[in-house]
Amino acid sequence: MIGWHQNETHADLGQCHFQINYQEETVQRTEATFLDIHPLNVFDRRTDDLVAVLDALTWDNDIPHVTDDAVR
């Protein structure tokens, strides 16, 4: 799984964070910009961002990672 979301368990990352889960384990969590409260507005904007994130995806020791700069 790769994407942005909100939850109460990671308040230290702000209102929104980017997360990568790989092989049933979280391998990255990074603070991200909170865009909007309305899910369709967020979906529209994050769909465009996803292309850039996937282009920035790298593998280190068989674990996926995205630089903080690529996450908005």
C-alpha positions as CSV (number, residue, x, y, z in Angstrom):
1,M,0.0,0.0,0.0
2,I,1.2,3.5,-0.8
3,G,-0.7,6.7,-0.1
4,W,-1.7,9.5,2.1
5,H,-4.1,9.3,5.1
6,Q,-5.1,10.6,8.4
7,N,-5.5,8.8,11.7
8,E,-5.3,9.6,15.4
9,T,-2.4,7.2,16.1
10,H,0.3,9.4,14.5
11,A,-0.5,12.9,15.8
12,D,3.2,13.7,15.7
13,L,3.0,13.6,11.9
14,G,0.3,16.3,11.7
15,Q,-3.1,16.2,10.2
16,C,-2.0,14.0,7.2
17,H,0.8,11.7,6.5
18,F,2.2,9.6,3.6
19,Q,2.7,5.9,4.3
20,I,4.2,2.9,2.5
21,N,3.3,-0.6,3.7
22,Y,5.3,-3.4,2.2
23,Q,5.0,-7.1,3.0
24,E,2.5,-6.5,5.8
25,E,4.8,-3.9,7.5
26,T,5.0,-0.1,7.6
27,V,8.3,0.8,6.0
28,Q,7.8,4.6,5.8
29,R,5.7,7.3,7.4
30,T,6.3,11.0,6.5
31,E,4.4,14.1,7.4
32,A,2.4,15.5,4.4
33,T,0.4,18.6,3.7
34,F,-3.2,18.5,4.7
35,L,-5.1,19.5,1.6
36,D,-8.8,19.6,2.3
37,I,-11.5,18.0,4.5
38,H,-13.6,16.9,1.5
39,P,-12.6,13.4,0.3
40,L,-13.2,14.1,-3.4
41,N,-11.1,17.2,-3.4
42,V,-8.3,15.3,-1.8
43,F,-8.7,12.4,-4.2
44,D,-8.4,14.8,-7.2
45,R,-5.2,16.4,-6.0
46,R,-3.5,13.3,-4.6
47,T,-4.1,11.4,-7.9
48,D,-1.9,13.9,-9.6
49,D,0.7,13.7,-6.8
50,L,0.8,9.9,-7.0
51,V,2.5,10.0,-10.4
52,A,5.3,12.1,-9.0
53,V,5.6,9.9,-5.9
54,L,5.8,6.7,-8.0
55,D,8.5,8.3,-10.2
56,A,10.5,9.1,-7.1
57,L,10.1,5.6,-5.6
58,T,13.4,3.8,-5.0
59,W,14.4,0.4,-3.5
60,D,17.0,0.1,-0.8
61,N,17.8,-3.5,0.3
62,D,14.5,-4.6,-1.3
63,I,12.5,-2.0,0.7
64,P,10.6,0.8,-1.1
65,H,11.2,4.4,-0.1
66,V,10.3,7.9,-1.3
67,T,12.3,10.9,-0.5
68,D,10.6,13.5,1.8
69,D,10.9,16.0,-1.0
70,A,8.6,13.9,-3.2
71,V,5.9,13.7,-0.6
72,R,3.8,16.9,-0.4
